[in-house]
Amino acid sequence: MSNVTDKRDEINYICVDSAPKRFAGPVSTWQAPKMLAAFTILAAIQLWAVNTDPMSQVFPNRDYVFSVHAGRHAIAIRIFLISFFLSFAGFSSGGLRERTMFALDLVLTFLAGCAVFDLANAWGHHLLGSSFSLHFSAIASGLYGFAVYSFKLLERGFMPARIRVEHIPVSQMRAILRLVVTISIAAGIAIWVGGMQLNIVDVMRSWTLLGGIGPGVFLFLPVLFAQLYFLAIYDVLTAGTPPFNPPVSVIVPAHNESYIIRDTINAMDRAALHYGGEVHVLIMNNNSTDNTEEIACETLLNCKAVTGRVINVPKPGKSNALNAGLDACETEFLVRVDADTLVGEDNFTRAMPYFTNPAVGVVGGVPIPPGGALFDRARLLEVLVKHGFYSVALGAVNGVVGIPGMFVVYRTHHPRYLGGFVDGMNGEDTEISLRIGELGFHSVVDPKIRYISEVPSSYSHMREQRMRWFRSIYHISSRCRDLIYGPNATLRGKVILPYMLINSARRAMLVPLIIFGGLEWGIAFNENSPIVWQSIAAVTTGAPAIMAVLSSLLNGMPRGIIALPEYLIFRMLRAYFTLESMLSILIDVQAEDLERVIRLDLVPDKPIRVA
């Protein structure tokens, strides 16, 4: 499929969904480099200042720390975050006033939180004679800084309007029990290993696999998610689903897909033959200017198993095509397939039996790159880690937020009940899966459902795709703020969505963090800094490398390990694209009006769409 991917990159892949005009502005290829240059200058000046008299006397810890702490830090995290906040706000998408207010809001909120933390530490030192370690303070300040950045961007960015998300409580006892047990086991193993004097720890640090963290901290998340993964696989193996092949409709939004639409339809025809049930394909020709319609009509006429037709949707936008397909669907079950996806022969056959369980609302699988193009090998490891491991694991506690729209199955009633697929924002596939989950239904990711999905083969196409994808977490979180701030105690709203926002902040700061670590290590303003080059390299190699290897083995695709160096480089590129994506978010002159949010909370439960 690499040849058709190359053809895709020869045509114009920019569309109305690339950057929704109400929420995203253009970002030149020089905007992020200029921002990073400004960050480097700001960070270098501050590092020099705190390591030079008289400021070194005021800040003996060589960071903006205002109380006595034990030990020393690995990195001057507060200087790093302030430098990032100022440089990011300075080059964000907005006028001078908007950017100035954004910078002040970020810095003052962060310093206020640090002041509270330092006062609590000083109070403890005064009364109890003990204080927090500087290492702990740096970790707490870093996490708080990530949260300040992500939530302030959510507040000040132009975002989709908040809706009331309907939540139907269901028993979460099994999920809670599983979380308690797995977290306890992971914490116990982490503490046990952390207290051991192991020679392998020094070896891992010398190989840039561990960095400055201890082995216990390093092990906690892998052990936790490995347990959840095996519980999810156990659920799949013991589901006992009988054969089930009801009629299904497949909607395929297509905009200028002449280069691949024939292969897409033929792949569905082969899957329908294997499935044995009725499969009706609806090609939603979305304002195409090529011969997508003609090729699709001809191919459908020659199919052996599927029936279908082409429906013209003149209004641009994938959601418009999806909603037109939803309106035309006449079956109980609906399959969404992207036009550049080649479904596997057994995909329908494996997916549909899950719906014999009335609690299941969404089913998806794992996208596999076709191979042969520039980013395909790195993308393979990425999907094995994200979809083949983490998404599968979260299914064990009903914590899946979204299933990619490349291939996903719904009960047709659910998208209709929720008002259809949201338009005018990024992430409509995740948004609909999230809200179906909040109705009390399970989302299943079966790692054996594998399909081939196109991967951009050029830098510019990859940049466009990732800026669109990475912006979506903010659009989804804004639209579904009810889950984050509302009274319902849901795992997705109170844990996973905030974690995704904070993780997005961490990824956006990865490249600046490496630059900052290089300043502390290479320029050596602070001769007592514990940073070594292995600590800097471990940011990009340590845990990501081990999780990639583990995911490849668990998914039965050890060939993915060969691409490990490419994957680690791709992660850096992905982090850079995240930074560019965040810079594209349009900034408002003031933070969100709380009164307006309260009034939105009073809107009736009827779902609405973003205009």
Sequence and secondary structure as in RCSB ss.txt:
>XXXX:A:sequence
MSNVTDKRDEINYICVDSAPKRFAGPVSTWQAPKMLAAFTILAAIQLWAVNTDPMSQVFPNRDYVFSVHAGRHAI
AIRIFLISFFLSFAGFSSGGLRERTMFALDLVLTFLAGCAVFDLANAWGHHLLGSSFSLHFSAIASGLYGFAVYS
FKLLERGFMPARIRVEHIPVSQMRAILRLVVTISIAAGIAIWVGGMQLNIVDVMRSWTLLGGIGPGVFLFLPVLF
AQLYFLAIYDVLTAGTPPFNPPVSVIVPAHNESYIIRDTINAMDRAALHYGGEVHVLIMNNNSTDNTEEIACETL
LNCKAVTGRVINVPKPGKSNALNAGLDACETEFLVRVDADTLVGEDNFTRAMPYFTNPAVGVVGGVPIPPGGALF
DRARLLEVLVKHGFYSVALGAVNGVVGIPGMFVVYRTHHPRYLGGFVDGMNGEDTEISLRIGELGFHSVVDPKIR
YISEVPSSYSHMREQRMRWFRSIYHISSRCRDLIYGPNATLRGKVILPYMLINSARRAMLVPLIIFGGLEWGIAF
NENSPIVWQSIAAVTTGAPAIMAVLSSLLNGMPRGIIALPEYLIFRMLRAYFTLESMLSILIDVQAEDLERVIRL
DLVPDKPIRVA
>XXXX:A:secstr
 HHHHHHHHHS    TTTS TTTB    TTHHHHHHHHHHHHHHHHHHHHTSTTHHHH TTSSS  S  BS  SS
 HHHHHHHHHHHHHHTSBS HHHHHHHHHHHHHHHHHHHHHHHHHHHHHHHHHS   BHHHHHHHHHHHHHHHHH
HHHHHHB               HHHHHHHHHHHHHHHHHHHHHHTS  HHHHHHHHTTSSTTS HHHHHHHHHHH
HHHHHHHHHHHHT         EEEEEEESS TTTHHHHHHHHHHHHHHH S EEEEEEEES SSSHHHHHHHHH
HT SS EEEEEEE S SHHHHHHHHHHH  SSEEEEE TTEE  TTHHHHHGGGGGSTTEEEEEEEEE  SSSTT
HHHHHHHHHHIIIIIIHHHGGGT      TTEEEEETHHHHHTTSS  SSS HHHHHHHHHHHTT EEEEEEEEE
EEE    SHHHHHHHHHHHHHHHHHHHHHTHHHHHSS   HIIIIIHHHHHHHHHHHHTHHHHHHHHHIIIII S
STT    HHHHHHHHHHHHHHHHHHHHHHTT GGGGGGHHHHHHHHHHHHHHHHHHHHTBBB SS   HHHHHHH
HTS S      
